């Protein structure tokens, strides 16, 4: 077969009139994706039309030329396996979700999910990684066909912030890097896991090359086990599309990039976890640098309560907690027409508080817009904290599709 003999280079470009093994490789890949093309090694008008259809389907510039982005797309593992064009994922933080699985709205969740992101490993102050795989996920029969992706992160759940000191300790100590890689190797060897995830934020000045080398090493280990690499991109720290301190080529390493809003917004005016305007601006900004089909968009399912004032603070609330608090405070629910999210205000001994929370209505606005953006899928995060009615909305949207 042509694709076993020839492989595209980073600058390969195929266009109308080309002939040979490269064109045969292209046509075989197109045919495997059910495009009606003849495999004859000649880049004719039919091949050009099929390339245009592919570009249109995945949100690329439609010109009929098979350049680097088209060839990269055709080599993608999920696309080769004819995975759903828009997937539904979930993210788990802590052990709350396993109890939620017993509730009626979650009976069919495992059958709907393509994958699950497990935040179960944390980089400690000394650079060492602590945590373990949740056995409840590994043994749960509802998740038998769901990709399980453990995430190694420097997010400090206790403080609600990314621990930049912990990341620096990891990157500057060879013994910690060795232990990190050994852990990655052992996780990738686990047949139940579909890959590995990195959520390492706050790379400081002077650590960019070390971080890039670490990411490249994890990529190599994943390839050796035929597993996938996922990396989290926090849009709040992005300037020109990528976080400061991280070389842009690093974002070409993962199979999928999980785009998420900041876990906290202390550096700006209080607002929702991910408003409609933020989603539009954030995704469009990143898509200028990365193809949308490589992005999984993390949609928060919970809410955030802000105390307004000089010493403003915030607290995350599940949907149920947010609604219960509104009832206790006798606060009227309002709708933010710009951010397309529900909110309410109340005052107590601590001061004035405003609570934003996502529900099935806010999710509908985001999903309707995301339909035309050609992203790889969405991630509901964290599972167990959302308005359970969103699963009806996700069914209406026919996710995964």
C-alpha positions in Angstrom: 0.0 0.0 0.0 1.2 3.5 -0.8 1.0 4.8 2.7 3.5 2.2 3.9 6.1 3.3 1.3 5.7 7.1 1.5 5.2 9.4 4.4 4.5 13.2 4.1 7.1 15.7 5.3 6.4 18.8 7.3 6.5 21.0 4.2 4.9 18.6 1.7 2.3 20.2 -0.6 0.3 18.2 -3.2 -1.9 19.9 -5.8 -3.8 19.5 -9.1 -1.5 17.8 -11.7 0.8 16.0 -9.3 1.4 12.3 -9.8 3.1 9.4 -8.0 3.3 7.6 -4.7 2.5 10.7 -2.6 -0.8 11.2 -4.5 -1.6 7.5 -4.1 -1.0 7.8 -0.3 -3.4 10.8 -0.3 -6.1 9.1 -2.3 -5.9 6.0 -0.1 -6.4 8.1 3.0 -9.3 10.0 1.5 -10.9 6.7 0.4 -10.6 5.2 3.9 -12.7 8.2 5.1 -15.4 7.3 2.6 -14.6 10.1 0.1 -15.5 9.0 -3.5 -12.0 9.2 -5.1 -10.2 6.9 -7.5 -6.8 5.6 -6.3 -4.7 6.0 -9.5 -1.8 8.2 -8.3 -3.0 11.2 -10.3 -4.1 14.4 -8.6 -7.1 15.1 -10.9 -10.2 17.2 -10.5 -12.0 14.4 -8.5 -9.1 14.3 -6.0 -9.2 18.1 -5.7 -12.9 18.1 -5.1 -12.5 15.5 -2.3 -9.7 17.5 -0.7 -12.1 20.6 -0.8 -14.8 18.5 0.9 -12.4 17.4 3.6 -11.2 21.0 4.2 -14.8 22.2 4.4 -15.8 19.4 6.9 -12.9 20.2 9.3 -12.9 24.0 9.0 -9.7 24.4 7.0 -9.2 26.9 4.2 -11.0 25.5 1.1 -8.5 25.6 -1.8 -8.2 22.0 -2.9 -4.5 21.9 -2.1 -3.2 19.1 0.2 -0.8 21.1 2.3 0.7 20.4 5.7 -2.5 20.9 7.7 -4.5 18.5 5.4 -1.7 15.9 5.5 -1.5 16.3 9.3 -5.3 15.8 9.6 -5.1 12.6 7.4 -2.5 11.1 9.8 -4.5 11.8 12.9 -5.3 8.6 14.9 -8.9 9.5 15.7 -9.7 10.5 12.2 -8.0 7.4 10.8 -10.3 5.3 13.1 -13.4 7.2 11.9 -14.1 8.4 15.4 -17.1 10.7 15.9 -16.5 14.2 14.4 -17.6 15.9 17.6 -17.0 13.9 20.8 -18.4 14.1 24.3 -15.9 13.9 27.2 -16.1 14.3 30.9 -13.5 15.5 33.5 -13.4 14.2 37.0 -11.8 16.1 39.9 -11.9 14.2 43.2 -14.2 11.3 44.0 -17.6 13.1 43.8 -18.5 11.7 40.4 -18.5 8.0 41.4 -21.3 8.6 43.9 -23.2 10.6 41.2 -23.1 7.6 38.9 -25.7 5.9 41.1 -28.2 8.7 40.4 -30.8 8.1 37.7 -29.6 10.9 35.3 -26.2 9.2 35.0 -27.5 5.7 34.1 -26.6 6.2 30.4 -23.7 8.6 30.8 -21.0 6.0 30.4 -22.5 4.9 27.1 -22.5 8.5 25.8 -18.9 9.5 26.7 -16.0 9.0 24.3 -13.4 9.7 27.0 -12.9 10.8 30.6 -10.1 13.0 31.9 -9.0 12.0 35.4 -7.4 14.7 37.5 -5.7 12.3 39.9 -2.0 13.2 40.0 -0.6 16.4 41.4 2.9 17.9 41.3 3.9 18.6 44.9 6.0 21.4 46.4 9.2 19.4 46.0 8.5 18.5 42.4 7.4 15.0 43.1 4.1 13.7 41.8 1.5 12.4 44.2 -1.7 10.5 43.6 -3.1 7.3 42.2 -5.5 6.0 39.6 -9.1 5.9 40.8 -10.0 2.2 40.9 -13.7 3.1 40.7 -13.0 4.3 37.2 -10.9 1.4 36.1 -13.4 -1.2 37.3 -16.7 0.5 36.4 -18.4 -1.5 33.7 -20.4 1.6 32.5 -17.0 3.0 31.4 -15.7 -0.1 29.7 -15.7 1.5 26.3 -14.6 5.0 27.5 -11.0 6.2 27.0 -9.6 7.0 30.4 -6.9 9.7 30.5 -5.0 10.4 33.7 -3.8 13.9 34.0 -0.6 15.1 35.7 -1.1 18.6 36.9 0.5 21.3 39.1 -3.0 22.6 40.1 -3.2 22.9 43.9 -6.8 21.9 44.8 -6.4 23.3 48.3 -5.5 26.8 47.2 -7.4 26.7 44.0 -4.4 27.9 42.0 -1.7 26.5 39.8 1.5 25.9 41.8 4.3 27.5 39.8 6.9 26.7 42.4 6.1 23.0 42.3 6.5 23.1 38.5 9.8 24.8 38.7 11.0 22.2 41.3 10.0 19.4 38.9 11.8 21.0 35.9 15.1 21.9 37.6 15.6 18.6 39.5 16.8 15.6 37.4 15.8 13.1 40.0 12.2 14.4 39.9 12.2 14.4 36.1 13.3 10.8 36.1 10.6 9.8 38.6 8.0 11.8 36.5 9.0 9.9 33.4 8.9 6.6 35.2 5.4 7.3 36.3 4.3 8.3 32.8 5.9 5.1 31.4 4.0 2.9 34.0 0.7 4.7 33.2 1.1 4.3 29.5 1.8 0.6 30.0 -1.6 0.2 31.6 -3.9 -1.4 28.9 -7.0 0.2 30.4 -5.7 3.8 29.8 -6.0 5.5 26.4 -3.1 7.9 26.9 -1.7 10.6 29.2 -2.6 14.2 29.9 -0.4 17.1 31.0 -1.9 20.2 32.7 1.3 22.0 33.7 0.7 25.8 33.8 2.9 28.7 34.8 6.2 27.9 33.1 8.6 30.5 34.5 11.4 32.5 32.8 14.3 30.2 32.0 12.3 27.0 32.1 10.8 27.0 28.6 13.4 24.6 27.1 13.1 22.2 30.0 9.4 22.1 29.8 9.6 21.6 26.0 12.0 18.7 26.5 9.7 17.1 29.1 6.7 17.4 26.8 8.7 15.9 23.9 9.8 13.0 26.1 6.3 12.3 27.1 5.3 12.4 23.4 8.0 9.9 22.6 6.9 7.6 25.4 3.2 7.8 24.2 4.2 6.9 20.7 6.2 3.9 21.9 3.0 2.6 23.5 0.7 3.6 20.7 -1.1 5.9 23.1 -2.4 9.5 22.8 -1.0 12.6 24.4 -3.3 15.4 25.7 -2.3 18.8 26.9 -4.3 21.5 28.6 -4.2 25.1 27.3 -5.5 27.7 29.7 -6.5 30.6 27.5 -6.3 33.3 30.2 -2.5 33.1 30.2 -2.3 33.3 26.4 -0.7 36.1 24.4 -0.8 35.6 20.7 -2.4 32.2 21.1 0.0 30.5 23.5 1.0 30.9 27.1 4.1 33.0 27.8 7.2 30.9 28.5 6.1 28.0 26.4 7.6 27.6 22.9 4.9 27.5 20.2 6.1 24.3 18.6 5.3 22.4 21.9 1.6 22.7 21.0 2.2 20.5 17.9 3.1 17.6 20.1 -0.2 16.5 21.6 -2.9 14.6 19.7 -5.5 16.8 21.3 -5.4 20.1 23.2 -8.0 20.8 25.9 -8.9 24.4 25.8 -10.2 25.6 29.1 -11.1 28.9 30.9 -9.0 29.8 33.9 -9.9 28.1 37.1 -9.9 31.5 38.8 -10.2 35.0 37.5 -8.6 36.9 40.4 -6.7 39.1 37.9 -9.8 40.5 36.3 -13.3 41.7 37.2 -15.5 38.9 38.6 -17.4 36.9 36.1 -18.7 33.5 35.1 -16.4 30.5 34.7 -16.7 30.6 30.9 -19.0 33.1 29.4 -20.3 33.1 25.9 -18.2 36.1 24.8 -15.1 34.5 26.4 -15.7 31.2 24.6 -16.0 33.0 21.2 -12.9 35.2 21.7 -10.9 32.4 23.2 -11.6 29.8 20.6 -11.1 32.2 17.7 -7.8 33.4 19.1 -6.4 29.8 19.5 -7.8 28.7 16.1 -5.6 31.2 14.4 -2.6 29.1 15.5 -4.0 25.6 15.9 -6.5 23.7 13.7 -9.9 23.6 15.5 -10.2 19.8 14.8 -7.3 19.2 17.3 -9.2 21.1 20.1 -11.4 19.7 22.9 -13.3 22.6 24.5 -13.8 22.3 28.3 -17.3 23.6 29.2 -17.7 24.2 33.0 -20.8 22.6 34.5 -20.6 24.4 37.8 -20.8 28.0 39.1 -18.7 30.5 40.9 -19.6 32.9 43.7 -17.8 36.2 44.0 -17.7 38.6 47.0 -17.4 42.1 45.5 -15.0 44.5 47.0 -11.3 45.3 47.7 -10.7 41.8 49.2 -12.8 40.0 46.7 -12.8 36.2 47.0 -14.5 33.4 45.1 -15.9 30.0 45.8 -16.9 27.2 43.3 -20.4 25.9 43.7 -22.1 22.9 42.0 -25.3 23.7 40.2 -27.3 22.2 43.1 -25.4 24.3 45.6 -25.9 27.4 43.6 -29.6 26.9 43.3 -29.9 26.0 47.0 -28.0 29.2 48.0 -30.4 31.3 45.8 -33.3 29.8 47.6 -31.9 30.4 51.1 -31.0 34.0 50.3 -34.3 34.5 48.4 -32.3 35.9 45.5 -34.0 36.4 42.1 -32.4 34.5 39.2 -31.4 36.8 36.3 -30.0 36.2 32.9 -26.8 37.9 31.5 -27.6 38.6 27.9 -24.0 39.2 26.9 -22.4 36.1 28.5 -25.6 33.9 28.1 -25.4 32.7 31.7 -27.7 32.8 34.8 -26.7 34.8 37.9 -28.1 36.4 41.1 -27.0 38.8 43.8 -27.4 38.8 47.6 -25.8 40.6 50.6 -24.8 39.1 53.9 -22.4 39.8 56.7 -19.4 39.3 54.4 -20.7 41.9 51.9 -22.3 41.8 48.4 -22.0 38.5 46.5 -22.8 37.7 42.9 -23.2 34.1 41.8 -22.9 32.9 38.2 -23.9 29.4 37.3 -24.2 27.3 34.1 -27.3 25.3 33.3 -28.9 23.7 30.3 -29.8 27.1 28.9 -26.2 28.5 28.9 -24.9 25.2 27.6 -27.4 25.4 24.6 -26.0 28.7 23.5 -22.4 27.4 23.6 -23.2 24.2 21.8 -25.2 25.9 19.1 -22.2 28.2 18.4 -19.6 25.4 18.7 -21.5 23.4 16.0 -20.0 25.5 13.3 -16.5 25.7 14.7 -15.3 22.1 13.7 -13.8 21.3 17.2 -13.0 17.7 18.0 -15.3 17.7 20.9 -16.4 19.1 24.3 -15.4 18.2 27.9 -18.0 18.7 30.6 -16.1 19.6 33.8 -16.3 18.7 36.5 -18.7 15.8 36.2 -21.0 15.5 39.2 -21.4 19.3 39.6 -23.5 20.1 36.6 -27.2 20.7 36.0 -28.2 17.1 35.2 -30.7 18.4 32.6 -27.8 19.1 30.3 -27.7 15.5 29.4 -31.1 15.9 27.8 -29.6 18.9 25.9 -26.6 16.9 24.8 -29.0 14.2 23.5 -30.8 16.8 21.5 -27.5 17.9 20.0 -26.8 14.3 19.2 -23.3 14.3 20.8 -21.2 12.4 20.1 -21.8 12.6 16.4 
